[in-house]
Amino acid sequence: MSRPGRDDAPDRLYTLTGGRSRSGPDTPFDLVTLVVAECDPVAGMQSEHAAILRLCERPTAVVEIAAELRLPVSITRILLADLLAAGRVSARHPHAAVPSGLPDPDILEQVLVGLRNL
């Protein structure tokens, strides 16, 4: 049974990806990877690729792109890998506040003082 507003028939998804079912092993895309367009869409480009470039004028997470396109994340990752290989997008993971992954103790102290003042 298909969900309303989605056309994820296997044959459509197969044609979108050129028959591929997975992106390459070296592609950097996970759900929270931020994608940024490096160029504008051009005439003759696959409509999904053009839609991704329009969505990614600002950093956008892979999961958000998939939701906007109403495509499975696996298919979206394949489309993103195509754009990355062509140099049309760049990808990066969100940075942690502190390289060690732990919050800054001074910020925690300021939050605690603010909570006590409430």
C-alpha positions as CSV (number, residue, x, y, z in Angstrom):
1,M,0.0,0.0,0.0
2,S,1.4,3.4,-1.0
3,R,1.3,6.4,1.3
4,P,-0.6,9.5,0.0
5,G,1.5,11.9,-2.0
6,R,4.3,9.4,-2.7
7,D,5.1,7.6,-5.9
8,D,7.8,5.1,-4.7
9,A,7.0,2.3,-7.0
10,P,10.1,0.1,-7.5
11,D,10.3,0.8,-11.2
12,R,10.3,4.6,-10.7
13,L,13.0,4.3,-8.1
14,Y,15.0,2.0,-10.3
15,T,14.9,4.6,-13.1
16,L,15.8,7.5,-10.8
17,T,19.0,5.8,-9.8
18,G,19.9,4.2,-13.1
19,G,19.4,0.7,-11.6
20,R,21.7,1.3,-8.6
21,S,20.4,0.2,-5.2
22,R,23.3,1.6,-3.1
23,S,25.6,4.6,-3.1
24,G,29.3,3.8,-3.2
25,P,31.1,2.7,-0.1
26,D,33.1,5.9,0.1
27,T,30.2,8.4,0.0
28,P,30.0,10.5,3.1
29,F,26.3,10.7,3.5
30,D,24.4,9.7,6.6
31,L,21.2,11.2,7.9
32,V,22.7,14.3,9.5
33,T,25.3,15.1,6.8
34,L,24.8,18.7,5.7
35,V,24.7,19.2,2.0
36,V,25.3,22.6,0.2
37,A,24.8,23.3,-3.5
38,E,27.9,24.5,-5.3
39,C,26.0,25.7,-8.4
40,D,22.5,26.3,-9.7
41,P,20.5,23.8,-11.6
42,V,21.1,23.7,-15.4
43,A,18.8,22.9,-18.3
44,G,18.5,19.2,-19.1
45,M,19.4,18.1,-15.6
46,Q,17.4,15.3,-14.0
47,S,14.5,16.9,-12.1
48,E,15.4,15.3,-8.8
49,H,19.0,16.6,-9.1
50,A,17.7,20.1,-9.8
51,A,15.3,19.9,-6.9
52,I,18.2,18.9,-4.6
53,L,20.3,21.9,-5.7
54,R,17.4,24.3,-5.1
55,L,16.9,22.8,-1.6
56,C,20.5,23.0,-0.7
57,E,21.1,26.7,-1.3
58,R,21.7,26.7,2.5
59,P,23.1,23.7,4.4
60,T,20.4,21.0,4.5
61,A,20.5,17.6,6.2
62,V,20.2,14.5,4.1
63,V,17.1,13.4,6.0
64,E,15.4,16.8,5.3
65,I,16.2,16.5,1.6
66,A,14.7,13.0,1.5
67,A,11.6,14.2,3.2
68,E,11.2,17.2,0.9
69,L,11.6,15.0,-2.2
70,R,9.4,12.3,-0.7
71,L,12.0,9.7,-1.5
72,P,13.6,7.0,0.6
73,V,16.9,8.0,2.2
74,S,18.7,5.3,0.3
75,I,17.6,6.7,-3.0
76,T,18.4,10.3,-1.9
77,R,21.9,9.2,-1.0
78,I,22.5,7.8,-4.5
79,L,21.3,11.0,-6.1
80,L,23.5,13.0,-3.7
81,A,26.5,10.8,-4.6
82,D,26.0,11.6,-8.2
83,L,25.9,15.3,-7.5
84,L,29.0,15.1,-5.2
85,A,30.9,13.2,-7.9
86,A,30.0,16.0,-10.4
87,G,31.2,18.7,-8.0
88,R,27.7,20.2,-7.8
89,V,27.4,19.8,-4.0
90,S,29.6,19.6,-1.0
91,A,29.0,17.6,2.2
92,R,30.1,17.9,5.8
93,H,29.1,16.6,9.1
94,P,27.8,19.1,11.7
95,H,30.6,20.2,14.1
96,A,30.5,19.4,17.8
97,A,30.7,22.4,20.1
98,V,34.0,21.2,21.5
99,P,36.4,18.8,19.7
100,S,36.4,16.4,22.7
101,G,32.6,16.2,22.5
102,L,32.1,17.5,26.0
103,P,30.4,20.8,26.7
104,D,32.4,23.8,27.9
105,P,32.4,23.9,31.7
106,D,32.0,27.7,31.7
107,I,28.9,27.5,29.6
108,L,27.5,24.8,31.9
109,E,28.2,27.1,34.9
110,Q,26.4,30.0,33.2
111,V,23.4,27.8,32.5
112,L,23.3,26.6,36.1
113,V,23.4,30.2,37.4
114,G,20.7,31.2,35.0
115,L,18.5,28.3,36.2
116,R,19.0,29.2,39.8
117,N,18.0,32.8,39.0
118,L,14.6,31.6,37.7
